[in-house]
Amino acid sequence: MPDTSPPLLELGPDETLHVLVPSRAMAGAVEALSPRVTAHRFDPADGLPTGEATRAQVLVPRGGAAPTQELLDALPDLRLVQLLSAGAEKFAGRLPDRVVLCNARGAHTPATAEWAVAATLAAQRGLPSFTRAQDAGRWAPATHHSLVGARVLVVGAGDIGRAIGRMLAGFDVELTWVARTARDGVHAMDELPGLLPHADVVVLIVPVTPQTTGMVDAGFLAAMKDGALLVNAARGVVVDTDALLAELHRGRLRAALDVTDPEPLPDGHPLFAAPGLLLTPHVAGDVPGTEARATAAVTEQLARVLAGRPLENVVRDY
């Protein structure tokens, strides 16, 4: 059986913990933990680390692409990549066996869940169309959908999915969760085809895996009821863009997207002009306080390393 015990990043009693961080502010927070911690500000645009920075056991990337092989070769002591995001798809499976990958589970939960609820409510009540009418100087009364009492299917029952459910509870929705494996109050993914036709709103908050990439295809969308709303707070590649565009132009479905495929959208992309679409540029997690929570996730993880305790939020199942 595979070893599922939480991994450790073990240090010698007098060993310095070298950490590559993306900002001076984070460097200060990291070094405040202990005199045993040395932070090195690292930006891939500046080239490979040099000097003592090459001794780093921990890399905290800001985001973007996964570490290149040249970077990994330049960091022979690297043992941990600590992400600032919950999504880990750009790094999973791309690191040497000696390197543990951890995400910042929880750091973006409140903001992302809030966006999902805000986008759902705005789309249901037709706020984008009223805003466009305001910009055009038109008084355009219309009746749209309601969120109160709606049947909401949340695909993904992790930290953010559960937070979305808690926030939606005040709208008296009929809430159903779906996840990869069934558990108390959560349906298994293989039950999804039977659940989709009954949902007024389908919220996506799944990680990117081989199983979820392209999951929302033409068949998935065809199973949704007429007039239903698709809300994507996961990643753009979970949804087949062409299939969604076809349904939007038919007027059968509506959507609210914070993430797209491709991303960022090039100027003039058909999604910008798609009917029935509320679109934001991957900003769901961008609120005041998010960076502080992400920094706290890093410092808490490093405190565990210094204390010889197991790592948290280890990414395993990709």
C-alpha positions, 0 to 999 in steps of 0.5 A: 500500500502507498504511504499516505502519512503526512510528509516531513521536511527535516532540518538538521539542528543547526541547519538554516532554512533557505526560502525563495519568496516572490516579494520583500513583504513575504521575505520579512514575514518569513524571516520573522519566524526564526533566526534560522530562516533566510529568505531570498526574493526570487523572480523568474524574470531575473534569471536563475538563483545565485549564491546562497539562494541556490541552497533553498529547500523551499520555493514559494512561486507567485504563480504562472508557469511551473518551475523549469528544469533549469530552475530545478537543476539550480536548486539541488536542495529543494524539498518543498514547493509551497503554492500561494493558490489552491489550484496546483495543476501547473505544478502537479506531476512536474516536480522531482520525487524528492519535492513535496507540493503543497497548496494554500488551501483556505487562503482564497476560500472566502473571496472565491466563494463570495464571487460565486454567490455574487455572480450567481445572484447578479446573473439570476437577477439580470444585473449585467443587462441592466448595467448595459442599459444604464451605460446606453442611457436606456430605461429597460424594465425586465423580469429575470430569474430568482436565486431564492428557492433555486435548485443549486448543484455545486460540483466540488465539495472541498473547502470553497464548495462548502463555503459557497453552500454556507453563503447560499443557505440564506437564499433558501436554495435547494443545495446539492453537492457532487464530488469525486467520491460519495460521502455523507451529504455528497453525491459521487461524480457518476451521479452527475448526469442524473442531477444536471437536468434538475438544477437551476444553477450549476456551480463549478469549483473542482480542481483541474485533473485529467478527469475534470479537464473538458468535463463540461462538454456538449453532453454535460451542457445538453443535460442541463435544463433550459434556462439554467445558469452555469457558474465557473469558479474553477478553471477555464479548461474545465469547460469546453468553450466552443460548446458553451458558446453554442449554447449561449448563442442558442439562448438555451443556457446562461453563464457566469465565468471568472475563468476561461479557456484560453486565458487571458482572453485575446481581444475580440474573442467570441466570449466577450460578445456572447449573449447571456454571459457575465464575465470577470477576468479571473479576479474571484480571489482578489480582495483585500486580505487575500495576500495576507491570508496567503502569506499566513499559509506560508509562514504557518507551513514554515513554522511546521518545518521548523518544529519538525511537524508534518506538512499541511495541504499536501497535494497528492491526487492529481 
